Amino acid sequence: MRERNHSTSRQQPPSGGGGGAFWLIDLNAFHELTETLLRNKTRSFLTGFGVFWGVFMLVALIGGGAGMKEMLNNNFEGFATNSAIIWEQPTTKPYHGFRKGRVWMLSTSDVERLRQQVSQLDVISPMASKWGVQAVRGDNKFNSNVKGQLPSYAQVEAPKIYYGRFLNEMDIAQQRKVCVIGKRVYKTLFPKGGDPCGELIRLDSAYYTVIGVDYASGNMNVNGSADETVVIPLSQMQRAFNMGDDIEMIAITARKGTAVSDITPRIREVIARGHDIDPTDEKAVMVFNTEVLFGLMDNLFEGVDLLIWLVGIGTLLAGAIGVSNIMMVTVKERTTEIGIRRAIGATPRVILSQIISESILLTAIAGMSGILFAVLVLHGMELGFTEDGILQSHFQVSFWTAIGAALLLAALGVLSGLAPAARAMSIKPVDAMREE
């Protein structure tokens, strides 16, 4: 009895034996799948390359499109979307005895007119500028663009302060001779780097204390690039360059819920009447509405996104169709093998599972390789768009986009294997033997 019990206990697997057998079966099945795909390495590689390229194109286009979109947005970074810029041009229509072609100038009194007569406006910020002013510090010189602004202008075109601060109301009230310098001005006048705040620079014959460095990277700059600009208080600008009450531009933003295009005629009328200009003379009182520009950019981005998905998914579907066609050829070549499997008891479900598994495995390997390669390429693009250690644009896909691509691959793998699997299930053992 003891010997019998001992023999019986030797035949029973250990408590974890069932799990070991389970993994052994899975490994055998995986080995069989890989062996099948590796029988014809060239065909499997070329078939998988179609999926690889389709996934690479989809992910690279999505990531690249996101990066390009961010680069375009950076061009308008910090600029208020509900804003407009007003400036003067020679008149094109006669009015009140004045001939057309008359030259006129905006003045600070226009700011008060707009504030009192156009209640829908939120920010009204005048500005003046002068090109070709030499900024000097020691032996270093830079041919800069000097702008006279008010602190409120930061609500129209937000600066990207790297050191220090922007102009504030105390600078205006106390008539301080201070300035904010652009990135290129800073790098030229301060080649050794470091915080320049508190240092003096000379503009023509007057000295100004640096209170900030503006690293704004946007290309939508009013009257010159921020990189090459020195910003000083407007009152200091008018005094230093004998401008009197004249200004060159007025930047405005509309209150929330008000479209700039709705109040543009009123803005033009208020300014025109203050200077004896025909209110319908649109070329004399120029109003550049940024809302229109931002609307065009939004439409462009939507079109680019649609194009990316059409091209990417189209390429991916072409690869999946290639997988399905090759699997059909593989099933036809293995007619005898499948017939023998059916003859010795393999159920249609087993045959279906095997063919679909082969399709999913091939699609998954090729697709994941495509995702990995696309991410590496996008990372390389990011390195190329890094300046001063600051990443200018993110050429990457989001986590959920990658998950979506993986799920799409799984679905395409199943779909690619359905037709070949149906073909394999229809094979009868007798027909397979006869064909052999």
CORMOMO-V247600 format. One line per field, one symbol per residue. ss: DSSP state (2 for helix, 1 for strand, 0 for the rest). phi: phi as a letter, one per 40 degrees, with the letter a starting at -180 (. if undefined). psi: psi as a letter, one per 20 degrees, with the letter a starting at -180 (. if undefined). A space follows every 50 residues. Layout:
ss->???
phi->???
psi->???
//
This chain:
ss->02222222222000002222222222222222222222002222222222 22222222222222222222222220001000111111000000100100 00000112222222222000111111111111111110011111111110 22222010001111000022222000011111222222200000000001 11100111111111000000000002221111122222220000011011 11110000022222222222222200000000001111122222222222 22222222222222222222222222222222202222222220000222 22222222222222222222222222222222220110011000000022 222222222222222222222222200022222220
phi->.cccccccccccccdccdcccccccccccccccccccccbcccccccccc cdcccdcccccccccccccccccccbdgcccbbabbabbdcbbcafgccc gccabcbcccccdcccbbcccbbbbcabaacgcccbagccbacbbcbcbb dcccccbccbccbgaccbccccccfccbabbccccccccbccggcccgcb bbbfbbbbccbabbbdbcccbcghcccbbbcbddccccccbfcgccbbab cbbccdgbcdccbddcccccccccbfbdccccccbcbcccdccccccccc cccccccccccccccccccccccccccccccccbdcdcccdccchccdcc cdccccccccccccccccccccccccccccccccbbbfgbccaccaccdc ccccccccccccccccccccccccccccdccccccc
psi->gghghggghhhpqrhjhghghghggghggghhghhghihnggghghghhg gghgggggghhgghhhghghghhhhjpippikrqpprqrqqjqqpliprq jpprqqrhhhghgghhiniiqfpoorqqrpqkppppocipqpnroppprr hihiignpqnpgqcrrqrhhhghjlqnrqpqrghgghghmhibroipiqp qpodjqqqppirpokpiqinpolqqhhjqoprqghhghghklicjqrhrp pqqqqpipphhhjghgghgggghijlqpijnhhgnpoooihgghgghghg gggggggghggghggghgghhgggghhgggghhkggghggghhjjpqhhg ggggghggggggggggghhggghghgghhhhghikppkjpphqomrqrgh ggghhghhggghgghhigghghghhipqgghgghh.
//
